[in-house]
Amino acid sequence: MASTIGAPRGTRDLLPDQTPAWDRVEAVARDLARRYAFARMEIPLFERVELFARGLGESSDAVSKEMFRVAGAAGSDEERADWALRPEPTAGVVRAFIEHGMHVRPGPLRLSMIGPMFRYDRPQAGRYRQFTQWDVEVLGDPGPAVDAELIELATRFYAEVGLTDVVAHVNSIGDATCRPAYRAALVSYFGAHVDRLTDDSRRRLQVNPLRVLDDKQLDPDLADGAPRSADHLCDECRAHFRSVLDLLDALGIRHVIDHRLVRGLDYYTRTTFEFVIAGREGQQQALGGGGRYDGLTELLGGRPTPGIGFGIGLDRTILAMDEQRVTLPKAGPLVAVVGTGPADHADRLRVAGALRDAGLAVRPDGSARKLGKQLESAVKAGAAWAVIVGEELAGGEVTLKDLATGEQQAVGIGSVAGLVRAP
């Protein structure tokens, strides 16, 4: 017997009993995108490595450690092409924005997508090498109101999927005007304590000192004593951040200022935010996050365009729902269509089609087994009702059987949907 082949390390299969939670969170995300007037957009699963290196930063973990590189077919002209599976969507969305001249469309542009991302990360609970994000982006709006709106949108998403105690952590990391002074303050501070830094943080200190604060192994006492970005903001960045906080207060959004929150990608400016379950802030379990990237479009060769967005990890959201024992809405009843004759399969399929036209979920039995065996199979499949096709079909009737109580009655096919859905 040949050996079996398992799923790649750091990935997993979603089995049928796991997908209802995914259906739920994706449905909530899509409905909220509609209600908040976000248009759907899709981008390729792979892009040029240069896009991520330039946009996310060479020093980011996503580029320096976690990138899945992709080669063309052996012997092809693109065999040595420098591609990578997307570790996040924002750089690709901005690339498409520039490539297709979307700046001429009425703005601000509000875009949304749901799809897989890839990072060669150390597998652990809630962290997979292929993971799914709900992503929203707004391009062309520099004001603080959209910052607060996106934080409110994400908070609403968590509430509507049934999670409780979700808190928004917010910070401002300034912009090109005030960040150089903050970088210098961090270099001076951490340079005096370089012996207490991890190897990663020593490297980050030379390339992007803000990301030292993003090191989960950083000594808490050392982190607490570090200079704060809020103390180095220019007047415009300070006013922007103050407005964001005032708007969150006005909206009643639960939030805290997190001075260590710098996010892991180089393109962030001004407002940054993450969402965590209260009391779990130190467990590397951010459910999602985002922030402003006002300089990214220009960095990728486009005209200056302010931008802001977030990515919500659906894998981690569902893990949190499991931990909080969130009850999922019940799906509509499953109806089995069975028959009394060995040659009535066409009748069963026609009846199944009519019931599907009425909006029911229908599972026809295509076997030649006896009726009792068909009904047993229907119960095992989770059907609540059975429609039995027999001679009475000639008169437009079938037998409707309640599989829980065993009660049955002859009804017209057009009456089945109403009876099945009745409370």
N, C-alpha and C positions, 0 to 999 in steps of 0.2 A: 504494500500500500504506500502510495506517495505521501510524503510529509505535508502537513497542512501549512498554509501561509497566513500569518496574522496581519492585522492592520499596522501601518508604520508607527514606530514609537512616537508618543506625543500626540497621536490622533485617536479618534474613537468613532465607532459606528453609532448612529442614532436608530435604535430599534423602535418598532411600532408603538410599544407602550411608553416610550419616552417622547414621542413627537407631539402629543397634545399640548405639552407645555410650550414647545417651540411654536406651534400654530398660534397659541394664545399671545405670546410676546410679539411675534411678527405681526399679528393682526392689530394689536394695540399700536405698535409703531407705525404701521401703514395708515391706520385711521387717524392718528395724531398728525402725521405728515399732511394728510388731506385737510384736517381741521385747521392746521397752522399755515396752510397755503404753500407747502413745499412741493415742488415738482420732482418727479422721479428722474434719476439719471443713473447710467451704468457706465463703468470704465473697465478696461481690460484687467485680467488677473495678473498680468505681468507687464513690466515697463522696463525701460532702460535703467541700468544701475545708476547712471549719471543723474537721473531725475531725483532719486532718493538721496544720493550723496550730496547733491547741491541743495535740495530742499530740506531734508531732515538734519543734515550735518554729518560730516565724516566721523565726528566723535560720538555720535549717538549710538547707543547699543543696537538699535534697529539696523544700522548700517555696518558698524564695525564688528558686531558679534552674531547677529541674529538673522542675517539675510539669506534667503534661499535663492541661490543663483541658478539660472536656467540656460541650457545650451541648446542650439539648433540641432537639427537632425544630422547625424554623422555623414560627412561628405558634402553637406550643403554649403551654400555661400554664407549662411548665417551660423555655421557650426560654432564659431568662436565669438558670436555676438554676446555682448555683456548685458544680459537681462537678469531680472530678479522677480520672483513672485512678490506681490505687493505686501509690505508689512503694515501699511495703513493707507487710507484712501485719499487724504487731503491733497497730497502732491499730485496724484493722478487727476483729481478733479480740477485743480488749478491748471495743470498742463492742458486739459481739454478746453478749459475756459479760454486760454490763450490761443490754442491751435484753431479753434472754430470761431474766433472773433466774437465771443459771447458778450464782450463789453458793450456792443452796440445794442443789445437787447434792453428793453425797459427794466430798470433795476430798482432796488437791489435784487439780485438773483437769489432765489431760495431753493436749494437742491437737497435731495434726500436719496439714500440708497441703503440696501441691506445686502450683505454678502460676506464671503470668507476673506480673511487676511492670513498671512503666514509669517511666523517668526521661529527661527531655530533656537528655541528657548528651552530651559531645563523644565521638563514636564513636572507638574505638581497639580494639586487640586485647583480646579478653576482656571488653569493655565495650560493651553494646548498649543501645539505647533501650527495647527489650522484652527482658527477660531472665527466666530461670526460677530460682526458689528452692525449696529444701526448707526448710520452716519448722516449728519445734517450739516450743511454749509450755507453761509450767507455771504455773498460777495457784493461789495459796493456800499456798505453801510458802516460808517465810522463811529456812530454814536453809541453811548452807553445803554440806550434802551434795548437794543437788540442783544447785548450781552445778558441783560437781566431776563429778556424774553426766552433765550435759549436755556438758561439755568432753570427758569420756571417750567419750560417744556420738558426737560429731562426729569425734573421733580414730579411733574404730572404723570409722566410715563411710569415711573416707579410706583406711584400710588395706584395707577389704574391696573397694573399687573398684580397688585395685591401686597407689595412690600411695605413694611413700616420702618420707622426710625432711620430713614435715609437723610443724610445731612450733606449739604453742599459745602465743600471747603473751597475758599476763594482767596486769590492773591493778585497782586499786580507786579509784574517784573519790569515795568518801564518800557522805554523804546530806545531808539538809536541816540536820542539826545541825552538821556540820563543814565542809561545802562553802563556806559564806560566807567563812570565814577563808582558805580556799584561793583562792577567786576574788579576794579582796582582794590576796593575795600575787602572783597573776598580773598583775593590773591594775598594781600597783606596779612589778613587774619589766619587763613589756613596755612600760609607759608610758614608762619611761626609755630605751627603745630603739625608739620608735615610728617613727623614720626608717628602720629596717631591716625594717619589716613591709610586707607587700603590702597593697594597697587592701582586699582581702577581710579580712585579719587586723585591720586598723585598725577596720573595721566590727564584726568579731566581738568585739574588745576591749571595745567599748561595750555589746554585747548579751549575749554569752556568752563570756567570756574563756577558758574551757576549750577552746573550739574553735579558738583560735589554735594550739594544739599539734597540731591535726588538719590544718593547712595543709601540704600536701606541698612547698610552695616555701619553707617556713620555713628560715632559715639554720641548718644543723646545730649550729654552735657556740652560737648563740643558744638553740636548743632544749635543748641539753645543760645549759646553765646555768640553765634555768628552774626555779622551785620545783616540787617533786614532791608529788603528791597523797598519797603514802604517808606523808610527813612531817607531814601536817595532818589525819590521820584521828582521829576521836574513839575512845574506848576500845572501843565496841561495833563500829564499822566495822573497827578494827584487828584485833580478835579474830575477826571474821567472815572477813576476808581471810586471816589466818594459818591458820584452819581449812581454808579452800579449798586453800591451798598445801600444807598437811600431807596432805590427802586426795589431791591429785594425786601427791604423792611416794609415798604408800602404794599408789596404783594403778599406779605406774610410767608416768605420762603425761608425755611430753616437753614441757616448758614453760619459758618464761623470763618474768621480770617486765619489762614494757615501760612505762616511766614516761610515755611520750608517748601511750599508748593511752587515748583518751578517748571514741572512737566519735563518729559524726557527728550523732546525734539527741539532742534535749534530754531525753528521758524516762529516760535511763540513770542508775542509781544503783549505788553499791557495785561489785560485780564486773563488769568488762568483759573481753572476750576476742576474739581474732581468730586465724585459722589461716593460716599462710604456709609456703611451701616454704623450708627452710633455705637461706640464702645469697641469697634474693631479697627480703629485707625492705624494701629501698629502692625496689622497682620497682612500687609501687602495685598489687600483685597478691595482695591478701588473697583467699583462697578462700572465706571466710565469716567470720562472727563474730556476737557477740551480747552479752548481759549482762542485768543486773537492771533492772527498771523498777517498783520498789515503790510509786511514787506515781502511776503512770499511770491506774489505775482511778479513783482519787479525782479526778484532774485532769479526767477525762472524765465526771464526774457520778455515779460509782458509790461504793459503800462501800469503805473502804481494804482493799486486797487485794494482798499481795506477788505479784510476778511475775518470771519470768525466761524467756528464750528465745534461740534463735539462728536465723539464716538462712544457708543454704549455697548459694552460687551454682553451679548446675549447669553453666552455660556455662563458667565459669572452671575448674571441676573437670575437665570434658572436655578443655579446652585443655591443662591440666596433664597429663592422661593421655596426650594426643597427644605432648607434649614428652618425657614419660618413656617413650614407646613401650610403654604398657601393653597387654598382649595380652588381648583380650576372649574370654570363654568361647565355644566354638563352639556355634552353634545346631543344633538337631536337623536331620536330613537332609530335604531337600525331595523330594517324590515327584511325578512327573508321571504323569497318567493319559492315555493315548493310545489310539487305536482303529484297527482294520483296515478298518472299513466306513464309508462316507460317511453312513450314517443311524443310527449307534449312539450318538448324543450322549446320549440318555436313559440308556443303559447306563453310559456314562462318568461321568455325574453321580451315578448311584446308587452306583457303585463308589467314587467320590471321597467321597461322604457316609459310606459304611461305614468308609473309612480314616480320615476325620476323627473319626468316633466312637471310633476306636481311639487318637486323640491325635496322629495324624500331620499334618504340614503338606503340603497337597496342592494341586497346580495342574493342573486338567483342561484339556485342549486342546479347544477348541470349534470347530476348523476342519474342513474337508473335505479337507485336504491329504493327500498320500500319507504312509504311516507313516514313511518315512525323513525327510521334512521335519519331521514332528511331533517325532521324536527329536532332530533337530538343534536345533530350537527349545527343547526341554527342556534340552539341555546349555547353551545360551546363557543360559537363565534361572537356571542354577545348580543344577538338579536332580541329585541323586546316583543316583536310581533312576527307572525308568519301569515303570509297570504297564500292560501291553498288554491291552486288552479285545478279545476275539475270540469265535469260536464256542464255545470251551471254557467260556465264562461260563455256559452252560446247565447245566453240571455243577458250578457253584460254583467254578471255577478261572479264574485269569488267568495271564499270563506276566509274571514279574518279571525285569527286565533291569537289571544293574549297568552304569550308563552310563560308568564309568571303565574297566572291564575288558572290557565287551561280553558277559560271561557272562549267560546267561538260563536260567530254569527254569520249569516249570509248577507252580503252587502254589495251594492253597486261599486264598480271600480272607482267611479268618481267620488265616492264617499270615504274611501280609505284614508286619504291624507288628513281630513278633518277629524276622523275618529282616532287616528294614531297620535295626532298632536293635542288632542283634548286633555286637559289636566285630570 
